Amino acid sequence: MRDFDMLVIGSGPGGQKAAIAAAKLGHRVAVVDRPDMVGGVSIHTGTIPSKTLREAVLYLTGLTQRDMYGQSYRLKEDITVADLTARTQHVVSREVDVIRNQLSRNHVSLFAGTGSFVDDHTVAVTEANGNEQLLTAEHIVIATGTRPARPASVEFDGRTIMDSDNVLDLERVPRSMVIVGAGVIGMEYASMFAALGSKITVVEKRASMLDFCDVEIIESLKYHLRDLAVTFRFGETVAAVERHPRGTLTVLESGKKIPADTVMYSAGRQGLTDELHLDKAGLSADPRGRIKVDENYRTEVPHIYAVGDVIGFPALAATSMEQGRTAAYHAFGEPVHPMHDLQPIGIYTIPEISFIGRTEDQLTEECVPFEVGVSRYRELARGQIIGDSHGMLKLLVSPDDRKLLGVHCFGTGATELIHIGQSVMGCGGTVDYLVDAVFNYPTLAESYKVAALDATNKIRQIDRLKD
């Protein structure tokens, strides 16, 4: 008999849910992770600390209250890194306690150390002191996550030239910063430091940013960030980053030179697979360290699964959790519904962005007719109360069957609001449900009714012309 029915390497969102799901089915389960990384990258350097940092920035800068109390309003004048990290450290420690408790009460064994394959059923766990023990399992789940990708030509020191993992280790809030890469992580940190008063320059080799989002939403974000003195350099590539006694100098291939206190690279993610010895289990990873899986998250070796960021897109904590649960159910023959195609996307910039379904550009490209309904926060009583004059909700509606084709939100609570649209779309509802529904007043959720009425009024006008 094997030591365990399932062994999970990595305790991030995907690993946790795989382990707990298998334990709930009555199986013997173990999780392997470094003692300082319980909860995975998501808890320690990724999702949780970055989103907590964002809340601290919003609270201490008073940014969201300036429409009400004036542009000079600020809760704390001289904000230090200690002010920002105090809240982050508190939340991270509490989350680690929650995860340990969840694993313990579900009788999941937690082994502290680094896991690597000996063969396709055996994993060696190397502890911090060098001691090693072998664990065998019928099924193995790889949930090791990712780390920031670092260009080989750049000399990172973690202080003046850094990646997103080093942000929490900053000694002080930089007066100026260059962010290389206008992806999700890059734009989240750009908006946070801009809110703190840092002069931010974003360098992106593509012609635009976040091009999977709605164009109007991204234009709103750009306008808002430029208002916070963010400079964008699109279509530019970094040729070199020089470190000097008084800061850094980023040299672009076009010849431009950008001085700044610090440079942060946000150049994608690299799968944490180099130390797994995948070849001993009959597995391999692509150049980005990602492992290929099928629709049930099985690797090329049928009893070994991989979930979360280590398998690539969409690389979200929420989807990783579902992948972990699905993998555990499939491993033990438990019926499970495939993950729904409708996945909400949340981007925690300031203001935040969230959407589900297709964009206007996608629908136009696919020759799918649609009508647009828009609600702006400044027209809502709740928007006035909270002082958000920038927010908006956009519905894309089919004029034929009146179903929602996409929902796009920008502003306070966008990542929460999107789930109303997700529920309507997931249940096959129409825009008429939102027109007829009664929403609490005053709320931001009321924006759905306003946008729905806007869309149906436009559809009605077209129908009248046909009569």
Summary of the structure (lengths in Angstrom):
residues: 467
radius of gyration: 24.0
end to end distance: 75.1
largest distance: 81.2
contacts: 1635
relative contact order: 0.12
helix: 38%
strand: 25%
